[in-house]
Amino acid sequence: MGVALGIDVGGTKIAAGVVDDGGQIIARVRRPSRAADASSIVASILEVAQELTEEHRPSAIGVGAAGFIDATRRTVVFAPNIAWRDEPLADKLEEATGLPTVVENDANAAAWGEFQFGVATDASSIVFITLGTGIGGGIIMNGKLLTGGQGYAGEIGHLNVVPGGKRCGCGLLGCWEQYGSGTALVRLAKESAELNPAMARTLLGLVDGDATQITGYTVTQAAQLQCQAALGAIDSMAGYTAQALSDLSLILDPEMFVLAGGVSEAGDVVRNPITKAFRSYTAASGRESTIPIVTATLGNDAGIIGAADLSRVKASGS
């Protein structure tokens, strides 16, 4: 079907690419966006779409956006970082370009990208997890993207791992996002540094002694230098993450878990503790899981590639 257009909408940027049927981006555009101004974001999306469609003539458009997408995959019901409520994005793009358009949750789009063209091409069932500021997910079962009855499947960051625990931005207590995300990792490291500065000497040295400057990157950097405070924070985050993965493995039994997002970019210093803790959780049931935990390979392009391919799939009716 030739090329398709993928658009990844974030709170600070809009990234778009023309993607061929082999998953290669042959042209791309990037625009800044202002999350508080919903109308300007829509205008920027339409501008980007028209610019790329005029030159490259894609067959369809796919949009990946953070938030809840309705079951028809046409409307953004709610976006946490953008002032969108019941935004009919597909209708507006189709009116502006005349091209069939599908709107998908950004993590779902990235999951599909990794499934079709990235690390998971040999699998038919995967759970994709983004470990960043928050935690997002995409679930593919038997080659199909799982969206659920209302369209909200895959919001795995709000699995409960600590009953009565820290309050999440969603309003619930004890969500995985509050214990396994990059934000949580930084909080855990800061708490450790405040309680025991001697144990955090290496970590604090990376930020000139100012614990407020600790970031996810400095935590993983310190862990690679065998800083006990950083290693402890990662082990804690890994334990909560393994708990959630254990639950997901029992419910879905995927062929692999795919880790993406800023935390996963640290590589084995994060992935190995998660894998070790996950094996211990599943062994408690009398069966140690052999489900591999791997790192995504497409990086920030996964959402663009996945959104474009999902639009191609929908346009072809397959």
C-alpha positions as CSV (number, residue, x, y, z in Angstrom):
1,M,0.0,0.0,0.0
2,G,3.0,2.3,-0.3
3,V,3.6,4.8,2.5
4,A,1.5,5.9,5.5
5,L,1.8,8.9,7.8
6,G,2.5,8.4,11.5
7,I,2.1,11.3,14.0
8,D,3.2,11.1,17.6
9,V,1.6,13.8,19.8
10,G,3.3,14.8,23.0
11,G,2.8,17.6,25.5
12,T,5.9,19.5,24.2
13,K,6.2,18.3,20.6
14,I,4.6,16.8,17.6
15,A,6.7,14.3,15.7
16,A,5.6,13.0,12.3
17,G,7.0,10.7,9.7
18,V,6.2,9.1,6.4
19,V,6.7,5.4,6.8
20,D,7.1,2.8,4.1
21,D,5.7,-0.7,4.4
22,G,9.0,-2.0,5.7
23,G,8.9,0.3,8.7
24,Q,11.4,2.8,7.5
25,I,10.8,6.5,8.0
26,I,11.6,8.3,4.7
27,A,10.6,11.8,5.7
28,R,10.0,13.5,9.1
29,V,8.8,16.7,10.6
30,R,8.9,17.9,14.2
31,R,7.0,20.8,15.7
32,P,6.9,22.2,19.3
33,S,3.5,22.1,21.0
34,R,1.9,23.8,24.0
35,A,0.0,21.3,26.1
36,A,-2.2,24.0,27.6
37,D,-3.5,25.2,24.2
38,A,-5.6,22.4,22.8
39,S,-6.6,24.2,19.7
40,S,-3.1,25.1,18.7
41,I,-2.0,21.5,19.0
42,V,-4.8,20.4,16.7
43,A,-3.8,23.2,14.3
44,S,-0.1,22.0,14.4
45,I,-1.2,18.4,13.7
46,L,-3.2,19.5,10.7
47,E,-0.4,21.6,9.4
48,V,2.1,18.8,9.7
49,A,-0.3,16.3,8.1
50,Q,-1.0,18.6,5.2
51,E,2.7,19.3,4.6
52,L,3.7,15.7,4.5
53,T,0.6,14.4,2.6
54,E,1.1,17.0,-0.2
55,E,4.6,15.9,-0.9
56,H,4.5,12.2,-0.2
57,R,0.9,11.1,-0.9
58,P,0.4,8.6,2.0
59,S,-2.5,6.1,1.8
60,A,-3.6,6.7,5.5
61,I,-2.8,8.6,8.7
62,G,-2.2,7.2,12.1
63,V,-1.9,9.3,15.3
64,G,-0.5,8.2,18.6
65,A,-1.6,10.3,21.6
66,A,-1.2,9.9,25.3
67,G,-4.5,9.3,27.0
68,F,-7.8,7.4,26.6
69,I,-8.9,6.8,23.1
70,D,-12.5,5.8,22.4
71,A,-13.4,2.3,21.2
72,T,-13.8,3.5,17.5
73,R,-10.2,4.8,17.6
74,R,-11.3,8.2,16.4
75,T,-11.6,10.4,19.4
76,V,-9.3,11.3,22.3
77,V,-11.6,11.0,25.3
78,F,-9.1,12.3,27.8
79,A,-5.4,13.3,27.6
80,P,-3.6,13.8,30.9
81,N,-0.9,16.2,29.6
82,I,-2.9,18.0,26.9
83,A,-6.1,20.0,27.4
84,W,-8.2,17.6,25.3
85,R,-11.6,16.3,26.2
86,D,-13.6,14.3,23.6
87,E,-11.4,15.7,20.8
88,P,-12.6,14.3,17.4
89,L,-9.1,14.2,16.0
90,A,-9.7,11.6,13.3
91,D,-12.7,13.6,11.9
92,K,-10.6,16.7,11.7
93,L,-7.7,15.0,10.0
94,E,-9.9,13.3,7.5
95,E,-11.7,16.5,6.7
96,A,-8.4,18.3,6.2
97,T,-6.6,15.6,4.1
98,G,-9.3,13.3,2.7
99,L,-7.3,10.3,4.0
100,P,-8.5,7.5,6.3
101,T,-7.3,8.2,9.8
102,V,-7.0,6.1,13.0
103,V,-6.2,7.5,16.5
104,E,-4.4,5.2,19.0
105,N,-3.0,5.5,22.5
106,D,0.7,6.4,22.1
107,A,2.0,3.3,24.1
108,N,-0.2,1.0,21.9
109,A,1.2,2.6,18.8
110,A,4.8,2.1,20.0
111,A,4.0,-1.5,21.0
112,W,2.7,-2.2,17.5
113,G,5.9,-0.6,16.1
114,E,8.1,-2.9,18.1
115,F,5.9,-5.9,17.3
116,Q,5.9,-5.3,13.5
117,F,9.4,-3.9,13.0
118,G,11.4,-3.9,16.2
119,V,12.6,-6.4,18.9
120,A,9.3,-8.4,18.9
121,T,9.0,-9.4,15.2
122,D,9.3,-13.1,16.0
123,A,6.5,-13.1,18.6
124,S,2.8,-13.1,18.4
125,S,1.9,-12.1,21.9
126,I,3.8,-9.4,23.9
127,V,3.3,-6.9,26.7
128,F,5.1,-3.6,26.0
129,I,5.9,-1.3,29.0
130,T,7.1,2.2,28.9
131,L,9.0,3.1,32.1
132,G,9.4,6.9,32.0
133,T,7.8,9.8,33.8
134,G,4.9,7.4,34.3
135,I,4.2,3.9,33.1
136,G,2.2,3.0,30.0
137,G,1.6,-0.2,28.2
138,G,0.5,-1.9,25.1
139,I,-0.8,-5.5,24.8
140,I,-0.7,-7.6,21.7
141,M,-2.2,-11.1,21.8
142,N,-2.1,-13.5,18.9
143,G,-1.1,-10.8,16.5
144,K,-3.9,-8.4,17.5
145,L,-3.7,-5.2,19.4
146,L,-5.8,-5.5,22.6
147,T,-7.9,-2.4,23.1
148,G,-10.8,-3.7,25.2
149,G,-14.5,-3.0,25.2
150,Q,-14.2,0.7,25.9
151,G,-10.8,1.1,24.2
152,Y,-8.8,1.6,27.4
153,A,-6.9,-1.7,27.7
154,G,-3.2,-1.5,28.4
155,E,-3.3,1.2,31.1
156,I,-1.1,-1.0,33.2
157,G,0.6,1.8,35.1
158,H,-2.4,1.9,37.4
159,L,-2.2,-1.7,38.5
160,N,-2.1,-1.7,42.3
161,V,1.2,-2.8,43.8
162,V,0.9,-1.2,47.3
163,P,-2.6,-1.2,48.8
164,G,-3.2,2.1,50.5
165,G,0.2,3.4,49.2
166,K,1.2,6.7,47.6
167,R,-1.5,8.7,45.8
168,C,-1.2,8.6,42.1
169,G,-2.1,11.4,39.7
170,C,-5.1,9.4,38.7
171,G,-6.5,9.7,42.2
172,L,-5.9,6.1,43.3
173,L,-3.5,4.9,46.0
174,G,-0.6,2.6,45.4
175,C,-0.4,2.5,41.6
176,W,2.6,0.8,40.0
177,E,3.4,4.1,38.4
178,Q,4.2,5.5,41.8
179,Y,6.8,2.8,42.5
180,G,8.2,1.6,39.2
181,S,8.5,4.7,37.0
182,G,11.5,6.9,36.4
183,T,9.9,9.5,38.6
184,A,9.6,6.8,41.4
185,L,13.2,5.8,40.9
186,V,14.4,9.4,41.4
187,R,12.2,9.7,44.5
188,L,13.6,6.5,46.0
189,A,17.2,7.6,45.4
190,K,16.6,11.0,46.9
191,E,15.0,9.4,50.0
192,S,18.0,7.1,50.3
193,A,20.5,10.0,49.9
194,E,18.7,12.0,52.7
195,L,18.6,9.0,55.1
196,N,22.2,7.9,54.5
197,P,24.4,10.4,52.7
198,A,27.5,8.1,53.2
199,M,25.8,5.3,51.3
200,A,24.9,7.8,48.5
201,R,28.4,9.4,48.3
202,T,28.9,8.4,44.7
203,L,25.4,9.5,43.6
204,L,25.7,12.8,45.4
205,G,29.1,13.4,43.9
206,L,27.5,13.3,40.4
207,V,25.3,16.2,41.4
208,D,27.8,18.3,43.4
209,G,26.1,17.3,46.7
210,D,22.7,18.7,45.7
211,A,20.2,15.9,46.1
212,T,17.5,18.0,44.4
213,Q,19.5,17.6,41.1
214,I,19.3,13.8,41.1
215,T,17.8,12.5,37.9
216,G,17.1,9.0,36.5
217,Y,20.2,9.3,34.5
218,T,22.4,10.1,37.5
219,V,20.9,7.2,39.4
220,T,21.7,4.7,36.7
221,Q,25.1,6.2,36.2
222,A,25.8,5.9,40.0
223,A,24.6,2.3,39.9
224,Q,27.1,1.5,37.2
225,L,29.7,2.8,39.6
226,Q,28.4,0.4,42.3
227,C,26.8,3.1,44.5
228,Q,24.8,1.3,47.1
229,A,22.1,4.0,47.4
230,A,21.5,3.9,43.6
231,L,21.6,0.1,43.5
232,G,19.1,0.0,46.3
233,A,16.7,2.4,44.6
234,I,16.9,0.3,41.4
235,D,16.3,-2.9,43.4
236,S,13.3,-1.4,45.0
237,M,11.8,-0.1,41.7
238,A,12.6,-3.5,40.1
239,G,10.8,-5.4,42.9
240,Y,7.6,-3.4,42.4
241,T,7.9,-3.8,38.6
242,A,8.5,-7.5,38.9
243,Q,5.4,-7.8,41.0
244,A,3.3,-6.2,38.3
245,L,4.9,-8.3,35.6
246,S,4.2,-11.4,37.5
247,D,0.5,-10.5,37.7
248,L,0.5,-9.7,33.9
249,S,2.3,-13.0,33.1
250,L,-0.4,-15.0,35.0
251,I,-3.2,-13.2,33.2
252,L,-1.8,-12.9,29.7
253,D,1.1,-15.3,29.4
254,P,2.9,-13.3,26.8
255,E,5.9,-14.5,24.8
256,M,8.0,-11.6,26.0
257,F,7.9,-8.3,28.0
258,V,9.3,-5.4,26.1
259,L,10.7,-2.5,28.2
260,A,10.9,1.0,26.7
261,G,11.1,4.6,27.9
262,G,13.9,6.5,29.7
263,V,14.5,4.0,32.5
264,S,14.9,1.1,30.1
265,E,17.6,3.0,28.2
266,A,20.0,2.3,31.1
267,G,20.1,-1.3,29.8
268,D,21.2,-4.2,31.9
269,V,21.7,-2.1,35.1
270,V,17.9,-1.9,35.3
271,R,16.8,-4.9,33.2
272,N,18.8,-7.5,35.1
273,P,17.4,-6.6,38.6
274,I,13.8,-6.6,37.1
275,T,14.4,-10.0,35.5
276,K,15.9,-11.5,38.7
277,A,13.0,-10.2,40.8
278,F,10.5,-11.4,38.3
279,R,11.9,-14.9,38.3
280,S,11.7,-15.0,42.1
281,Y,8.0,-13.9,42.0
282,T,7.0,-16.6,39.5
283,A,9.1,-19.3,41.2
284,A,6.9,-18.8,44.3
285,S,4.1,-20.5,42.3
286,G,6.2,-23.6,41.8
287,R,7.1,-22.6,38.3
288,E,9.8,-20.2,37.4
289,S,8.7,-18.2,34.3
290,T,11.0,-18.3,31.3
291,I,9.3,-15.3,29.7
292,P,12.1,-13.0,28.5
293,I,12.3,-9.4,29.4
294,V,13.9,-7.5,26.5
295,T,14.6,-3.8,25.7
296,A,12.9,-2.1,22.8
297,T,15.0,-1.2,19.8
298,L,13.1,1.5,17.9
299,G,13.5,4.2,20.5
300,N,11.5,7.4,20.0
301,D,10.5,6.3,16.4
302,A,8.4,3.4,17.6
303,G,5.3,5.5,18.0
304,I,5.5,7.1,14.6
305,I,6.2,3.7,12.9
306,G,3.5,1.9,14.8
307,A,0.8,4.6,14.3
308,A,1.6,4.7,10.5
309,D,1.3,0.9,10.2
310,L,-1.9,0.7,12.3
311,S,-3.4,3.2,9.8
312,R,-2.3,1.0,7.0
313,V,-3.8,-2.1,8.6
314,K,-7.1,-0.3,9.1
315,A,-7.2,1.2,5.6
316,S,-6.6,-2.3,4.1
317,G,-9.4,-3.8,6.2
318,S,-7.1,-6.5,7.6
